[in-house]
C-alpha cells in the first residue's frame, strides 16, 4: 500500500484580479504588505487601495506535500 503524502509546509498566495498576477509569502501577509506589493510592483495607484480593494484580492494558503 502506498504511503499517503505528508504536508511539509505551506505558502500563502495573494492573487490580484485586476492585473492577473500573484505573489507568494512564507507567512500570512498583513493588509499593508499586500497594498505595498500592489503599489510598488503592480503599478496600482494609491487611490485604488481603499476599503474596496479587498474585493479584487484573494489570499489563500497553499500546502506543500512531499
CHARMM internal coordinates of N, CA and C (Angstrom, degrees):
IC EDIT
DIST 1 N 1 CA 1.4460
DIST 1 CA 1 C 1.5333
ANGL 1 N 1 CA 1 C 108.70
DIST 1 C 2 N 1.3008
ANGL 1 CA 1 C 2 N 116.02
DIHE 1 N 1 CA 1 C 2 N 137.06
DIST 2 N 2 CA 1.4654
ANGL 1 C 2 N 2 CA 121.39
DIHE 1 CA 1 C 2 N 2 CA -178.52
DIST 2 CA 2 C 1.5236
ANGL 2 N 2 CA 2 C 110.93
DIHE 1 C 2 N 2 CA 2 C -72.32
DIST 2 C 3 N 1.3355
ANGL 2 CA 2 C 3 N 113.84
DIHE 2 N 2 CA 2 C 3 N 145.64
DIST 3 N 3 CA 1.4663
ANGL 2 C 3 N 3 CA 118.77
DIHE 2 CA 2 C 3 N 3 CA 176.63
DIST 3 CA 3 C 1.5255
ANGL 3 N 3 CA 3 C 109.16
DIHE 2 C 3 N 3 CA 3 C -75.03
DIST 3 C 4 N 1.3093
ANGL 3 CA 3 C 4 N 117.38
DIHE 3 N 3 CA 3 C 4 N 140.74
DIST 4 N 4 CA 1.4714
ANGL 3 C 4 N 4 CA 119.06
DIHE 3 CA 3 C 4 N 4 CA 176.16
DIST 4 CA 4 C 1.5295
ANGL 4 N 4 CA 4 C 110.11
DIHE 3 C 4 N 4 CA 4 C -70.47
DIST 4 C 5 N 1.2925
ANGL 4 CA 4 C 5 N 115.33
DIHE 4 N 4 CA 4 C 5 N 154.01
DIST 5 N 5 CA 1.4605
ANGL 4 C 5 N 5 CA 119.95
DIHE 4 CA 4 C 5 N 5 CA 176.84
DIST 5 CA 5 C 1.5167
ANGL 5 N 5 CA 5 C 110.14
DIHE 4 C 5 N 5 CA 5 C -65.68
DIST 5 C 6 N 1.3192
ANGL 5 CA 5 C 6 N 114.76
DIHE 5 N 5 CA 5 C 6 N 149.32
DIST 6 N 6 CA 1.4592
ANGL 5 C 6 N 6 CA 120.91
DIHE 5 CA 5 C 6 N 6 CA -179.25
DIST 6 CA 6 C 1.5295
ANGL 6 N 6 CA 6 C 108.76
DIHE 5 C 6 N 6 CA 6 C -116.48
DIST 6 C 7 N 1.3146
ANGL 6 CA 6 C 7 N 116.43
DIHE 6 N 6 CA 6 C 7 N 135.51
DIST 7 N 7 CA 1.4614
ANGL 6 C 7 N 7 CA 120.69
DIHE 6 CA 6 C 7 N 7 CA 176.82
DIST 7 CA 7 C 1.5239
ANGL 7 N 7 CA 7 C 108.75
DIHE 6 C 7 N 7 CA 7 C -74.63
DIST 7 C 8 N 1.3328
ANGL 7 CA 7 C 8 N 115.92
DIHE 7 N 7 CA 7 C 8 N 124.72
DIST 8 N 8 CA 1.4619
ANGL 7 C 8 N 8 CA 120.13
DIHE 7 CA 7 C 8 N 8 CA -178.97
DIST 8 CA 8 C 1.5266
ANGL 8 N 8 CA 8 C 112.41
DIHE 7 C 8 N 8 CA 8 C -109.03
DIST 8 C 9 N 1.3111
ANGL 8 CA 8 C 9 N 117.03
DIHE 8 N 8 CA 8 C 9 N -4.15
DIST 9 N 9 CA 1.4617
ANGL 8 C 9 N 9 CA 120.36
DIHE 8 CA 8 C 9 N 9 CA 178.96
DIST 9 CA 9 C 1.5174
ANGL 9 N 9 CA 9 C 110.10
DIHE 8 C 9 N 9 CA 9 C 165.92
DIST 9 C 10 N 1.3076
ANGL 9 CA 9 C 10 N 114.96
DIHE 9 N 9 CA 9 C 10 N -171.91
DIST 10 N 10 CA 1.4614
ANGL 9 C 10 N 10 CA 119.64
DIHE 9 CA 9 C 10 N 10 CA 177.94
DIST 10 CA 10 C 1.5265
ANGL 10 N 10 CA 10 C 110.61
DIHE 9 C 10 N 10 CA 10 C -157.10
DIST 10 C 11 N 1.3017
ANGL 10 CA 10 C 11 N 115.10
DIHE 10 N 10 CA 10 C 11 N 159.00
DIST 11 N 11 CA 1.4550
ANGL 10 C 11 N 11 CA 123.78
DIHE 10 CA 10 C 11 N 11 CA 174.26
DIST 11 CA 11 C 1.5204
ANGL 11 N 11 CA 11 C 107.62
DIHE 10 C 11 N 11 CA 11 C -126.23
DIST 11 C 12 N 1.2979
ANGL 11 CA 11 C 12 N 115.50
DIHE 11 N 11 CA 11 C 12 N 164.01
DIST 12 N 12 CA 1.4646
ANGL 11 C 12 N 12 CA 120.88
DIHE 11 CA 11 C 12 N 12 CA 173.83
DIST 12 CA 12 C 1.5169
ANGL 12 N 12 CA 12 C 106.97
DIHE 11 C 12 N 12 CA 12 C -113.47
DIST 12 C 13 N 1.3097
ANGL 12 CA 12 C 13 N 117.07
DIHE 12 N 12 CA 12 C 13 N 129.38
DIST 13 N 13 CA 1.4545
ANGL 12 C 13 N 13 CA 120.97
DIHE 12 CA 12 C 13 N 13 CA 177.77
DIST 13 CA 13 C 1.5262
ANGL 13 N 13 CA 13 C 109.31
DIHE 12 C 13 N 13 CA 13 C -108.81
DIST 13 C 14 N 1.3173
ANGL 13 CA 13 C 14 N 114.98
DIHE 13 N 13 CA 13 C 14 N 139.21
DIST 14 N 14 CA 1.4627
ANGL 13 C 14 N 14 CA 121.87
DIHE 13 CA 13 C 14 N 14 CA 176.76
DIST 14 CA 14 C 1.5218
ANGL 14 N 14 CA 14 C 106.63
DIHE 13 C 14 N 14 CA 14 C -118.22
DIST 14 C 15 N 1.3243
ANGL 14 CA 14 C 15 N 116.58
DIHE 14 N 14 CA 14 C 15 N 121.15
DIST 15 N 15 CA 1.4629
ANGL 14 C 15 N 15 CA 122.25
DIHE 14 CA 14 C 15 N 15 CA -179.74
DIST 15 CA 15 C 1.5239
ANGL 15 N 15 CA 15 C 108.67
DIHE 14 C 15 N 15 CA 15 C -114.87
DIST 15 C 16 N 1.3308
ANGL 15 CA 15 C 16 N 115.83
DIHE 15 N 15 CA 15 C 16 N 131.68
DIST 16 N 16 CA 1.4619
ANGL 15 C 16 N 16 CA 120.97
DIHE 15 CA 15 C 16 N 16 CA 179.57
DIST 16 CA 16 C 1.5231
ANGL 16 N 16 CA 16 C 108.66
DIHE 15 C 16 N 16 CA 16 C -112.96
DIST 16 C 17 N 1.3292
ANGL 16 CA 16 C 17 N 116.75
DIHE 16 N 16 CA 16 C 17 N 114.66
DIST 17 N 17 CA 1.4628
ANGL 16 C 17 N 17 CA 122.25
DIHE 16 CA 16 C 17 N 17 CA -174.55
DIST 17 CA 17 C 1.5246
ANGL 17 N 17 CA 17 C 113.65
DIHE 16 C 17 N 17 CA 17 C -60.20
DIST 17 C 18 N 1.3234
ANGL 17 CA 17 C 18 N 117.86
DIHE 17 N 17 CA 17 C 18 N -38.65
DIST 18 N 18 CA 1.4656
ANGL 17 C 18 N 18 CA 120.02
DIHE 17 CA 17 C 18 N 18 CA -174.29
DIST 18 CA 18 C 1.5244
ANGL 18 N 18 CA 18 C 112.62
DIHE 17 C 18 N 18 CA 18 C -63.15
DIST 18 C 19 N 1.3376
ANGL 18 CA 18 C 19 N 117.82
DIHE 18 N 18 CA 18 C 19 N -33.79
DIST 19 N 19 CA 1.4638
ANGL 18 C 19 N 19 CA 120.44
DIHE 18 CA 18 C 19 N 19 CA -179.49
DIST 19 CA 19 C 1.5221
ANGL 19 N 19 CA 19 C 112.07
DIHE 18 C 19 N 19 CA 19 C -105.03
DIST 19 C 20 N 1.3254
ANGL 19 CA 19 C 20 N 117.61
DIHE 19 N 19 CA 19 C 20 N -16.30
DIST 20 N 20 CA 1.4608
ANGL 19 C 20 N 20 CA 120.56
DIHE 19 CA 19 C 20 N 20 CA -177.98
DIST 20 CA 20 C 1.5161
ANGL 20 N 20 CA 20 C 112.85
DIHE 19 C 20 N 20 CA 20 C 72.99
DIST 20 C 21 N 1.3165
ANGL 20 CA 20 C 21 N 117.59
DIHE 20 N 20 CA 20 C 21 N 17.82
DIST 21 N 21 CA 1.4618
ANGL 20 C 21 N 21 CA 121.61
DIHE 20 CA 20 C 21 N 21 CA -177.72
DIST 21 CA 21 C 1.5170
ANGL 21 N 21 CA 21 C 110.41
DIHE 20 C 21 N 21 CA 21 C -108.90
DIST 21 C 22 N 1.3256
ANGL 21 CA 21 C 22 N 114.76
DIHE 21 N 21 CA 21 C 22 N 156.52
DIST 22 N 22 CA 1.4611
ANGL 21 C 22 N 22 CA 119.27
DIHE 21 CA 21 C 22 N 22 CA 177.38
DIST 22 CA 22 C 1.5215
ANGL 22 N 22 CA 22 C 109.61
DIHE 21 C 22 N 22 CA 22 C -136.78
DIST 22 C 23 N 1.3152
ANGL 22 CA 22 C 23 N 114.92
DIHE 22 N 22 CA 22 C 23 N 162.46
DIST 23 N 23 CA 1.4599
ANGL 22 C 23 N 23 CA 122.45
DIHE 22 CA 22 C 23 N 23 CA 178.41
DIST 23 CA 23 C 1.5187
ANGL 23 N 23 CA 23 C 107.25
DIHE 22 C 23 N 23 CA 23 C -141.13
DIST 23 C 24 N 1.3289
ANGL 23 CA 23 C 24 N 115.64
DIHE 23 N 23 CA 23 C 24 N 151.72
DIST 24 N 24 CA 1.4610
ANGL 23 C 24 N 24 CA 120.82
DIHE 23 CA 23 C 24 N 24 CA 179.58
DIST 24 CA 24 C 1.5206
ANGL 24 N 24 CA 24 C 110.23
DIHE 23 C 24 N 24 CA 24 C -110.22
DIST 24 C 25 N 1.3199
ANGL 24 CA 24 C 25 N 116.13
DIHE 24 N 24 CA 24 C 25 N 141.80
DIST 25 N 25 CA 1.4600
ANGL 24 C 25 N 25 CA 123.35
DIHE 24 CA 24 C 25 N 25 CA 174.81
DIST 25 CA 25 C 1.5219
ANGL 25 N 25 CA 25 C 107.79
DIHE 24 C 25 N 25 CA 25 C -122.44
DIST 25 C 26 N 1.3197
ANGL 25 CA 25 C 26 N 117.11
DIHE 25 N 25 CA 25 C 26 N 150.76
DIST 26 N 26 CA 1.4687
ANGL 25 C 26 N 26 CA 119.83
DIHE 25 CA 25 C 26 N 26 CA 175.35
DIST 26 CA 26 C 1.5233
ANGL 26 N 26 CA 26 C 111.12
DIHE 25 C 26 N 26 CA 26 C -89.18
DIST 26 C 27 N 1.3133
ANGL 26 CA 26 C 27 N 116.67
DIHE 26 N 26 CA 26 C 27 N 5.81
DIST 27 N 27 CA 1.4620
ANGL 26 C 27 N 27 CA 123.01
DIHE 26 CA 26 C 27 N 27 CA 177.21
DIST 27 CA 27 C 1.5275
ANGL 27 N 27 CA 27 C 107.40
DIHE 26 C 27 N 27 CA 27 C -145.88
DIST 27 C 28 N 1.3089
ANGL 27 CA 27 C 28 N 117.63
DIHE 27 N 27 CA 27 C 28 N 162.21
DIST 28 N 28 CA 1.4667
ANGL 27 C 28 N 28 CA 119.28
DIHE 27 CA 27 C 28 N 28 CA 177.45
DIST 28 CA 28 C 1.5216
ANGL 28 N 28 CA 28 C 107.76
DIHE 27 C 28 N 28 CA 28 C -69.48
DIST 28 C 29 N 1.3247
ANGL 28 CA 28 C 29 N 117.47
DIHE 28 N 28 CA 28 C 29 N 118.42
DIST 29 N 29 CA 1.4585
ANGL 28 C 29 N 29 CA 119.46
DIHE 28 CA 28 C 29 N 29 CA -174.72
DIST 29 CA 29 C 1.5256
ANGL 29 N 29 CA 29 C 112.77
DIHE 28 C 29 N 29 CA 29 C -74.18
DIST 29 C 30 N 1.3074
ANGL 29 CA 29 C 30 N 114.15
DIHE 29 N 29 CA 29 C 30 N 144.94
DIST 30 N 30 CA 1.4622
ANGL 29 C 30 N 30 CA 120.27
DIHE 29 CA 29 C 30 N 30 CA 174.96
DIST 30 CA 30 C 1.5272
ANGL 30 N 30 CA 30 C 108.51
DIHE 29 C 30 N 30 CA 30 C -78.54
DIST 30 C 31 N 1.3056
ANGL 30 CA 30 C 31 N 115.97
DIHE 30 N 30 CA 30 C 31 N 160.32
DIST 31 N 31 CA 1.4667
ANGL 30 C 31 N 31 CA 120.89
DIHE 30 CA 30 C 31 N 31 CA -178.28
DIST 31 CA 31 C 1.5267
ANGL 31 N 31 CA 31 C 111.55
DIHE 30 C 31 N 31 CA 31 C -57.19
DIST 31 C 32 N 1.3268
ANGL 31 CA 31 C 32 N 117.83
DIHE 31 N 31 CA 31 C 32 N -39.69
DIST 32 N 32 CA 1.4665
ANGL 31 C 32 N 32 CA 119.57
DIHE 31 CA 31 C 32 N 32 CA -178.54
DIST 32 CA 32 C 1.5312
ANGL 32 N 32 CA 32 C 111.58
DIHE 31 C 32 N 32 CA 32 C -68.11
DIST 32 C 33 N 1.3453
ANGL 32 CA 32 C 33 N 118.50
DIHE 32 N 32 CA 32 C 33 N -29.86
DIST 33 N 33 CA 1.4629
ANGL 32 C 33 N 33 CA 120.73
DIHE 32 CA 32 C 33 N 33 CA 176.07
DIST 33 CA 33 C 1.5228
ANGL 33 N 33 CA 33 C 110.80
DIHE 32 C 33 N 33 CA 33 C -67.71
DIST 33 C 34 N 1.3218
ANGL 33 CA 33 C 34 N 116.39
DIHE 33 N 33 CA 33 C 34 N -40.88
DIST 34 N 34 CA 1.4623
ANGL 33 C 34 N 34 CA 120.86
DIHE 33 CA 33 C 34 N 34 CA 178.73
DIST 34 CA 34 C 1.5261
ANGL 34 N 34 CA 34 C 109.87
DIHE 33 C 34 N 34 CA 34 C -64.79
DIST 34 C 35 N 1.3252
ANGL 34 CA 34 C 35 N 117.06
DIHE 34 N 34 CA 34 C 35 N -44.70
DIST 35 N 35 CA 1.4662
ANGL 34 C 35 N 35 CA 120.59
DIHE 34 CA 34 C 35 N 35 CA 178.96
DIST 35 CA 35 C 1.5265
ANGL 35 N 35 CA 35 C 110.88
DIHE 34 C 35 N 35 CA 35 C -62.19
DIST 35 C 36 N 1.3321
ANGL 35 CA 35 C 36 N 117.97
DIHE 35 N 35 CA 35 C 36 N -41.08
DIST 36 N 36 CA 1.4640
ANGL 35 C 36 N 36 CA 121.81
DIHE 35 CA 35 C 36 N 36 CA 179.05
DIST 36 CA 36 C 1.5255
ANGL 36 N 36 CA 36 C 110.09
DIHE 35 C 36 N 36 CA 36 C -61.53
DIST 36 C 37 N 1.3379
ANGL 36 CA 36 C 37 N 116.88
DIHE 36 N 36 CA 36 C 37 N -45.82
DIST 37 N 37 CA 1.4615
ANGL 36 C 37 N 37 CA 121.31
DIHE 36 CA 36 C 37 N 37 CA 179.15
DIST 37 CA 37 C 1.5266
ANGL 37 N 37 CA 37 C 110.86
DIHE 36 C 37 N 37 CA 37 C -60.37
DIST 37 C 38 N 1.3268
ANGL 37 CA 37 C 38 N 117.38
DIHE 37 N 37 CA 37 C 38 N -45.35
DIST 38 N 38 CA 1.4595
ANGL 37 C 38 N 38 CA 121.08
DIHE 37 CA 37 C 38 N 38 CA -179.44
DIST 38 CA 38 C 1.5290
ANGL 38 N 38 CA 38 C 111.37
DIHE 37 C 38 N 38 CA 38 C -64.02
DIST 38 C 39 N 1.3212
ANGL 38 CA 38 C 39 N 116.27
DIHE 38 N 38 CA 38 C 39 N -40.52
DIST 39 N 39 CA 1.4654
ANGL 38 C 39 N 39 CA 120.84
DIHE 38 CA 38 C 39 N 39 CA -177.17
DIST 39 CA 39 C 1.5301
ANGL 39 N 39 CA 39 C 111.22
DIHE 38 C 39 N 39 CA 39 C -71.62
DIST 39 C 40 N 1.3316
ANGL 39 CA 39 C 40 N 117.85
DIHE 39 N 39 CA 39 C 40 N -43.83
DIST 40 N 40 CA 1.4646
ANGL 39 C 40 N 40 CA 120.55
DIHE 39 CA 39 C 40 N 40 CA -172.07
DIST 40 CA 40 C 1.5230
ANGL 40 N 40 CA 40 C 114.47
DIHE 39 C 40 N 40 CA 40 C -87.52
DIST 40 C 41 N 1.3214
ANGL 40 CA 40 C 41 N 118.41
DIHE 40 N 40 CA 40 C 41 N -32.73
DIST 41 N 41 CA 1.4644
ANGL 40 C 41 N 41 CA 119.09
DIHE 40 CA 40 C 41 N 41 CA -176.11
DIST 41 CA 41 C 1.5205
ANGL 41 N 41 CA 41 C 114.04
DIHE 40 C 41 N 41 CA 41 C -109.14
DIST 41 C 42 N 1.3121
ANGL 41 CA 41 C 42 N 117.86
DIHE 41 N 41 CA 41 C 42 N -21.00
DIST 42 N 42 CA 1.4611
ANGL 41 C 42 N 42 CA 120.68
DIHE 41 CA 41 C 42 N 42 CA -176.96
DIST 42 CA 42 C 1.5198
ANGL 42 N 42 CA 42 C 112.93
DIHE 41 C 42 N 42 CA 42 C -106.87
DIST 42 C 43 N 1.3270
ANGL 42 CA 42 C 43 N 116.66
DIHE 42 N 42 CA 42 C 43 N -5.40
DIST 43 N 43 CA 1.4537
ANGL 42 C 43 N 43 CA 120.13
DIHE 42 CA 42 C 43 N 43 CA 178.29
DIST 43 CA 43 C 1.5182
ANGL 43 N 43 CA 43 C 114.53
DIHE 42 C 43 N 43 CA 43 C 69.59
DIST 43 C 44 N 1.3200
ANGL 43 CA 43 C 44 N 116.69
DIHE 43 N 43 CA 43 C 44 N 23.87
DIST 44 N 44 CA 1.4621
ANGL 43 C 44 N 44 CA 120.45
DIHE 43 CA 43 C 44 N 44 CA 178.92
DIST 44 CA 44 C 1.5267
ANGL 44 N 44 CA 44 C 107.75
DIHE 43 C 44 N 44 CA 44 C -78.78
DIST 44 C 45 N 1.3314
ANGL 44 CA 44 C 45 N 118.02
DIHE 44 N 44 CA 44 C 45 N 125.26
DIST 45 N 45 CA 1.4646
ANGL 44 C 45 N 45 CA 119.68
DIHE 44 CA 44 C 45 N 45 CA -178.58
DIST 45 CA 45 C 1.5284
ANGL 45 N 45 CA 45 C 112.21
DIHE 44 C 45 N 45 CA 45 C -67.34
DIST 45 C 46 N 1.3096
ANGL 45 CA 45 C 46 N 115.08
DIHE 45 N 45 CA 45 C 46 N 151.03
DIST 46 N 46 CA 1.4692
ANGL 45 C 46 N 46 CA 121.71
DIHE 45 CA 45 C 46 N 46 CA -179.77
DIST 46 CA 46 C 1.5276
ANGL 46 N 46 CA 46 C 111.50
DIHE 45 C 46 N 46 CA 46 C -54.85
DIST 46 C 47 N 1.3235
ANGL 46 CA 46 C 47 N 116.23
DIHE 46 N 46 CA 46 C 47 N -35.35
DIST 47 N 47 CA 1.4685
ANGL 46 C 47 N 47 CA 119.97
DIHE 46 CA 46 C 47 N 47 CA -178.20
DIST 47 CA 47 C 1.5292
ANGL 47 N 47 CA 47 C 112.34
DIHE 46 C 47 N 47 CA 47 C -64.79
DIST 47 C 48 N 1.3246
ANGL 47 CA 47 C 48 N 117.64
DIHE 47 N 47 CA 47 C 48 N -22.59
DIST 48 N 48 CA 1.4695
ANGL 47 C 48 N 48 CA 120.94
DIHE 47 CA 47 C 48 N 48 CA 179.85
DIST 48 CA 48 C 1.5225
ANGL 48 N 48 CA 48 C 112.12
DIHE 47 C 48 N 48 CA 48 C -84.69
DIST 48 C 49 N 1.3225
ANGL 48 CA 48 C 49 N 116.86
DIHE 48 N 48 CA 48 C 49 N -7.48
DIST 49 N 49 CA 1.4638
ANGL 48 C 49 N 49 CA 120.58
DIHE 48 CA 48 C 49 N 49 CA -175.61
DIST 49 CA 49 C 1.5240
ANGL 49 N 49 CA 49 C 111.64
DIHE 48 C 49 N 49 CA 49 C -99.32
DIST 49 C 50 N 1.3153
ANGL 49 CA 49 C 50 N 116.61
DIHE 49 N 49 CA 49 C 50 N 43.88
DIST 50 N 50 CA 1.4588
ANGL 49 C 50 N 50 CA 120.82
DIHE 49 CA 49 C 50 N 50 CA 176.96
DIST 50 CA 50 C 1.5264
ANGL 50 N 50 CA 50 C 109.32
DIHE 49 C 50 N 50 CA 50 C -87.30
DIST 50 C 51 N 1.3038
ANGL 50 CA 50 C 51 N 117.66
DIHE 50 N 50 CA 50 C 51 N -162.39
DIST 51 N 51 CA 1.4661
ANGL 50 C 51 N 51 CA 121.56
DIHE 50 CA 50 C 51 N 51 CA -177.49
DIST 51 CA 51 C 1.5248
ANGL 51 N 51 CA 51 C 111.93
DIHE 50 C 51 N 51 CA 51 C -61.07
DIST 51 C 52 N 1.3181
ANGL 51 CA 51 C 52 N 117.40
DIHE 51 N 51 CA 51 C 52 N -27.91
DIST 52 N 52 CA 1.4638
ANGL 51 C 52 N 52 CA 120.80
DIHE 51 CA 51 C 52 N 52 CA -176.05
DIST 52 CA 52 C 1.5227
ANGL 52 N 52 CA 52 C 113.74
DIHE 51 C 52 N 52 CA 52 C -81.00
DIST 52 C 53 N 1.3401
ANGL 52 CA 52 C 53 N 118.52
DIHE 52 N 52 CA 52 C 53 N -7.67
DIST 53 N 53 CA 1.4594
ANGL 52 C 53 N 53 CA 119.13
DIHE 52 CA 52 C 53 N 53 CA -177.70
DIST 53 CA 53 C 1.5219
ANGL 53 N 53 CA 53 C 111.43
DIHE 52 C 53 N 53 CA 53 C -63.19
DIST 53 C 54 N 1.3375
ANGL 53 CA 53 C 54 N 117.18
DIHE 53 N 53 CA 53 C 54 N -25.02
DIST 54 N 54 CA 1.4643
ANGL 53 C 54 N 54 CA 120.63
DIHE 53 CA 53 C 54 N 54 CA -179.58
DIST 54 CA 54 C 1.5235
ANGL 54 N 54 CA 54 C 112.33
DIHE 53 C 54 N 54 CA 54 C -63.64
DIST 54 C 55 N 1.3215
ANGL 54 CA 54 C 55 N 117.16
DIHE 54 N 54 CA 54 C 55 N -21.78
DIST 55 N 55 CA 1.4607
ANGL 54 C 55 N 55 CA 120.11
DIHE 54 CA 54 C 55 N 55 CA 179.79
DIST 55 CA 55 C 1.5236
ANGL 55 N 55 CA 55 C 111.47
DIHE 54 C 55 N 55 CA 55 C -66.13
DIST 55 C 56 N 1.3317
ANGL 55 CA 55 C 56 N 117.71
DIHE 55 N 55 CA 55 C 56 N -25.24
DIST 56 N 56 CA 1.4597
ANGL 55 C 56 N 56 CA 121.32
DIHE 55 CA 55 C 56 N 56 CA -178.69
DIST 56 CA 56 C 1.5069
ANGL 56 N 56 CA 56 C 114.35
DIHE 55 C 56 N 56 CA 56 C -104.02
DIST 56 C 57 N 1.3334
ANGL 56 CA 56 C 57 N 117.74
DIHE 56 N 56 CA 56 C 57 N 10.10
DIST 57 N 57 CA 1.4597
ANGL 56 C 57 N 57 CA 122.05
DIHE 56 CA 56 C 57 N 57 CA -177.35
DIST 57 CA 57 C 1.5219
ANGL 57 N 57 CA 57 C 109.63
DIHE 56 C 57 N 57 CA 57 C -120.07
DIST 57 C 58 N 1.3303
ANGL 57 CA 57 C 58 N 115.64
DIHE 57 N 57 CA 57 C 58 N 134.02
DIST 58 N 58 CA 1.4597
ANGL 57 C 58 N 58 CA 120.94
DIHE 57 CA 57 C 58 N 58 CA 176.22
DIST 58 CA 58 C 1.5245
ANGL 58 N 58 CA 58 C 107.58
DIHE 57 C 58 N 58 CA 58 C -120.99
DIST 58 C 59 N 1.3347
ANGL 58 CA 58 C 59 N 116.67
DIHE 58 N 58 CA 58 C 59 N 126.45
DIST 59 N 59 CA 1.4592
ANGL 58 C 59 N 59 CA 121.88
DIHE 58 CA 58 C 59 N 59 CA 177.11
DIST 59 CA 59 C 1.5196
ANGL 59 N 59 CA 59 C 107.29
DIHE 58 C 59 N 59 CA 59 C -115.92
DIST 59 C 60 N 1.3387
ANGL 59 CA 59 C 60 N 116.39
DIHE 59 N 59 CA 59 C 60 N 121.72
DIST 60 N 60 CA 1.4612
ANGL 59 C 60 N 60 CA 120.88
DIHE 59 CA 59 C 60 N 60 CA -177.82
DIST 60 CA 60 C 1.5182
ANGL 60 N 60 CA 60 C 110.93
DIHE 59 C 60 N 60 CA 60 C -133.23
DIST 60 C 61 N 1.3096
ANGL 60 CA 60 C 61 N 114.87
DIHE 60 N 60 CA 60 C 61 N 149.32
DIST 61 N 61 CA 1.4598
ANGL 60 C 61 N 61 CA 120.98
DIHE 60 CA 60 C 61 N 61 CA 174.14
DIST 61 CA 61 C 1.5266
ANGL 61 N 61 CA 61 C 107.93
DIHE 60 C 61 N 61 CA 61 C -88.53
DIST 61 C 62 N 1.3320
ANGL 61 CA 61 C 62 N 116.42
DIHE 61 N 61 CA 61 C 62 N 133.24
DIST 62 N 62 CA 1.4606
ANGL 61 C 62 N 62 CA 122.52
DIHE 61 CA 61 C 62 N 62 CA 179.22
DIST 62 CA 62 C 1.5244
ANGL 62 N 62 CA 62 C 107.71
DIHE 61 C 62 N 62 CA 62 C -118.10
DIST 62 C 63 N 1.3277
ANGL 62 CA 62 C 63 N 116.89
DIHE 62 N 62 CA 62 C 63 N 116.55
DIST 63 N 63 CA 1.4622
ANGL 62 C 63 N 63 CA 121.06
DIHE 62 CA 62 C 63 N 63 CA 178.78
DIST 63 CA 63 C 1.5243
ANGL 63 N 63 CA 63 C 110.44
DIHE 62 C 63 N 63 CA 63 C -80.40
DIST 63 C 64 N 1.3271
ANGL 63 CA 63 C 64 N 115.94
DIHE 63 N 63 CA 63 C 64 N 146.17
DIST 64 N 64 CA 1.4612
ANGL 63 C 64 N 64 CA 122.71
DIHE 63 CA 63 C 64 N 64 CA 177.44
DIST 64 CA 64 C 1.5222
ANGL 64 N 64 CA 64 C 107.34
DIHE 63 C 64 N 64 CA 64 C -110.76
DIST 64 C 65 N 1.3176
ANGL 64 CA 64 C 65 N 116.28
DIHE 64 N 64 CA 64 C 65 N 125.55
DIST 65 N 65 CA 1.4655
ANGL 64 C 65 N 65 CA 121.57
DIHE 64 CA 64 C 65 N 65 CA -177.33
DIST 65 CA 65 C 1.5194
ANGL 65 N 65 CA 65 C 110.40
DIHE 64 C 65 N 65 CA 65 C -109.85
DIST 65 C 66 N 1.3362
ANGL 65 CA 65 C 66 N 115.77
DIHE 65 N 65 CA 65 C 66 N 152.46
DIST 66 N 66 CA 1.4657
ANGL 65 C 66 N 66 CA 120.19
DIHE 65 CA 65 C 66 N 66 CA 175.23
DIST 66 CA 66 C 1.5060
ANGL 66 N 66 CA 66 C 109.49
DIHE 65 C 66 N 66 CA 66 C -108.74
END
COOR INIT
IC SEED 1 N 1 CA 1 C
IC BUILD
